[in-house]
């Protein structure tokens, strides 16, 4: 079986999305080995997790098959969007027709 490619983890990328978008992110991954007949297959390593807006992992399933549940603090989302206003500073006027639907023509 091939070794994983070194570099930033999927978790790092997903957590950065939580920060940039000012929302919680649930990242889901399968667990176990899957091999079609006559092939080596692939190993899924799990590590599903839920991250909140300040880049904290608030729940992690590890390498176990499980249902992952946790409470999300929506007030924290509001605070993050107030103090880290990535979406506020967008230049919507520069988007041109991107904000129009085809039926709006």
Residue frames as qw, qx, qy, qz and C-alpha x, y, z in Angstrom:
[[0.000, 0.889, 0.458, 0.000, 0.00, 0.00, 0.00],
 [0.388, 0.568, -0.027, 0.725, 1.29, 3.45, -0.90],
 [0.364, -0.365, -0.450, 0.729, 2.35, 5.78, 1.88],
 [0.083, 0.907, 0.396, -0.118, 0.36, 9.00, 2.35],
 [0.454, 0.605, 0.024, 0.654, 1.76, 12.09, 0.69],
 [0.427, -0.393, -0.394, 0.712, 3.49, 14.30, 3.29],
 [0.044, 0.352, 0.191, 0.915, 2.24, 17.82, 3.76],
 [0.350, -0.131, 0.319, -0.871, -0.64, 19.67, 5.37],
 [0.135, 0.208, 0.959, -0.136, -3.38, 17.42, 6.63],
 [0.147, -0.526, -0.654, -0.523, -6.97, 17.47, 5.49],
 [0.379, -0.706, -0.523, 0.291, -7.84, 18.64, 8.99],
 [0.309, -0.389, 0.012, 0.868, -5.66, 21.74, 8.57],
 [0.004, -0.167, -0.525, -0.834, -7.44, 22.64, 5.33],
 [0.311, -0.601, -0.688, -0.262, -10.92, 22.06, 6.75],
 [0.402, -0.633, -0.395, 0.530, -10.16, 24.04, 9.90],
 [0.203, -0.192, 0.181, 0.943, -8.95, 26.94, 7.76],
 [0.148, -0.415, -0.633, -0.637, -12.34, 26.89, 5.98],
 [0.390, -0.681, -0.597, 0.166, -14.03, 27.24, 9.36],
 [0.342, -0.492, -0.110, 0.793, -11.95, 30.35, 10.05],
 [0.115, -0.009, 0.430, 0.896, -12.32, 31.96, 6.63],
 [0.268, -0.424, -0.640, -0.582, -16.08, 31.42, 6.41],
 [0.234, -0.268, 0.423, -0.833, -16.78, 32.13, 10.06],
 [0.832, -0.141, -0.089, -0.528, -18.76, 28.95, 10.55],
 [0.637, -0.348, 0.681, -0.098, -18.41, 25.46, 11.97],
 [0.560, 0.441, -0.604, -0.357, -17.19, 22.68, 9.66],
 [0.831, -0.178, 0.498, -0.170, -17.91, 18.97, 9.92],
 [0.360, 0.569, -0.683, -0.284, -15.40, 16.86, 8.01],
 [0.893, -0.073, 0.339, -0.288, -16.39, 13.23, 7.45],
 [0.302, 0.531, -0.765, -0.201, -14.13, 10.38, 6.44],
 [0.928, -0.054, -0.266, -0.256, -14.71, 6.67, 6.10],
 [0.390, -0.591, 0.690, -0.153, -12.94, 3.99, 8.11],
 [0.850, -0.002, 0.523, -0.066, -11.66, 0.55, 7.16],
 [0.211, -0.335, 0.735, 0.551, -10.24, -1.22, 4.12],
 [0.714, 0.516, 0.256, -0.398, -12.03, -1.43, 0.79],
 [0.179, -0.402, 0.767, 0.467, -10.69, -3.67, -1.95],
 [0.771, 0.370, -0.102, -0.508, -12.50, -4.51, -5.18],
 [0.949, -0.014, 0.310, 0.057, -11.93, -8.09, -6.35],
 [0.823, 0.325, 0.124, 0.449, -8.39, -8.56, -7.64],
 [0.237, 0.765, -0.123, 0.585, -7.05, -5.21, -6.42],
 [0.413, 0.054, -0.592, 0.690, -5.08, -4.02, -3.40],
 [0.288, -0.788, -0.538, -0.084, -7.70, -1.52, -2.40],
 [0.114, 0.592, -0.187, 0.775, -7.44, 1.50, -0.16],
 [0.437, -0.369, -0.670, 0.473, -7.32, 2.06, 3.57],
 [0.167, -0.754, -0.177, -0.610, -9.59, 4.74, 5.01],
 [0.449, 0.058, -0.610, 0.651, -8.24, 6.08, 8.29],
 [0.308, -0.742, -0.584, 0.116, -11.24, 7.90, 9.71],
 [0.344, -0.184, -0.170, 0.905, -10.39, 11.01, 11.72],
 [0.075, -0.714, -0.492, -0.492, -13.79, 12.65, 11.16],
 [0.326, -0.290, -0.423, 0.794, -14.04, 15.86, 13.18],
 [0.008, 0.884, 0.415, 0.213, -16.01, 19.02, 13.82],
 [0.450, -0.036, -0.141, 0.881, -14.19, 22.37, 14.01],
 [0.005, -0.878, -0.426, 0.220, -15.58, 25.68, 15.18],
 [0.369, 0.903, 0.084, 0.203, -14.72, 29.14, 13.92],
 [0.162, -0.900, 0.404, -0.004, -11.62, 29.96, 15.99],
 [0.564, 0.501, -0.656, -0.023, -9.95, 26.84, 14.55],
 [0.368, -0.340, 0.778, -0.380, -10.59, 24.57, 17.51],
 [0.470, -0.049, -0.833, -0.288, -11.47, 20.95, 16.96],
 [0.495, -0.310, 0.346, -0.734, -14.51, 20.49, 19.19],
 [0.876, -0.053, 0.402, -0.262, -15.14, 16.80, 18.45],
 [0.273, 0.552, -0.745, -0.258, -13.01, 14.05, 16.89],
 [0.945, -0.019, -0.019, -0.325, -14.06, 10.50, 16.03],
 [0.412, -0.550, 0.717, 0.118, -10.49, 9.21, 15.83],
 [0.278, 0.301, -0.822, -0.396, -9.99, 5.95, 14.00],
 [0.246, 0.185, 0.900, -0.309, -13.21, 4.35, 15.19],
 [0.172, -0.379, -0.672, -0.613, -16.48, 3.76, 13.39],
 [0.120, -0.441, -0.642, 0.615, -18.87, 5.98, 15.30],
 [0.044, 0.818, 0.435, 0.374, -21.55, 8.63, 15.14],
 [0.400, -0.048, -0.250, 0.881, -20.05, 11.97, 16.10],
 [0.164, -0.826, -0.453, -0.292, -22.36, 14.43, 17.82],
 [0.400, -0.210, -0.334, 0.827, -21.59, 17.70, 19.55],
 [0.033, 0.878, 0.423, -0.221, -23.25, 20.98, 20.43],
 [0.443, 0.380, 0.181, 0.791, -22.44, 24.03, 18.33],
 [0.184, -0.649, -0.347, 0.652, -22.34, 27.44, 20.00],
 [0.384, 0.694, 0.435, 0.426, -23.94, 29.75, 17.41],
 [0.201, -0.971, -0.040, 0.121, -23.09, 32.79, 19.54],
 [0.587, -0.465, 0.412, 0.519, -19.42, 31.98, 18.92],
 [0.505, 0.414, 0.545, 0.526, -20.08, 32.15, 15.17],
 [0.045, 0.943, 0.282, 0.173, -21.57, 35.63, 15.61],
 [0.442, -0.823, 0.186, 0.303, -18.58, 36.80, 17.67],
 [0.632, -0.134, 0.514, 0.565, -16.12, 35.42, 15.10],
 [0.389, 0.609, 0.502, 0.476, -17.90, 37.10, 12.20],
 [0.130, -0.980, -0.147, -0.011, -17.91, 40.39, 14.12],
 [0.439, -0.787, 0.327, 0.284, -14.22, 40.37, 15.05],
 [0.392, -0.235, 0.710, 0.535, -12.83, 38.58, 11.96],
 [0.531, 0.607, 0.293, -0.513, -14.96, 40.15, 9.24],
 [0.340, -0.149, 0.738, 0.564, -13.64, 38.29, 6.18],
 [0.242, 0.538, 0.760, 0.271, -17.06, 38.31, 4.54],
 [0.008, -0.869, -0.302, 0.392, -17.78, 41.95, 5.45],
 [0.154, -0.691, 0.334, 0.622, -14.86, 43.27, 3.40],
 [0.543, 0.268, 0.696, 0.386, -15.86, 41.62, 0.13],
 [0.104, 0.375, -0.216, -0.896, -16.14, 43.94, -2.87],
 [0.503, 0.425, 0.745, -0.108, -19.51, 42.78, -4.15],
 [0.381, 0.819, 0.026, -0.428, -19.60, 45.69, -6.61],
 [0.038, 0.611, -0.698, -0.372, -16.59, 44.11, -8.35],
 [0.496, 0.030, 0.868, -0.016, -18.43, 40.83, -8.96],
 [0.245, 0.177, -0.523, -0.797, -20.40, 42.20, -11.89],
 [0.709, -0.029, -0.344, -0.615, -22.95, 39.72, -13.19],
 [0.332, 0.104, -0.912, 0.215, -21.91, 36.99, -10.76],
 [0.182, 0.145, 0.676, -0.699, -24.74, 38.07, -8.49],
 [0.600, 0.246, -0.104, -0.754, -27.37, 37.61, -11.22],
 [0.609, 0.086, 0.788, -0.039, -29.24, 34.45, -12.07],
 [0.172, 0.066, 0.720, 0.669, -29.88, 33.54, -15.70],
 [0.008, 0.657, 0.738, 0.155, -33.60, 34.13, -15.24],
 [0.180, -0.744, -0.247, 0.594, -32.91, 37.72, -14.10],
 [0.333, -0.056, 0.446, 0.829, -31.84, 38.81, -17.59]]
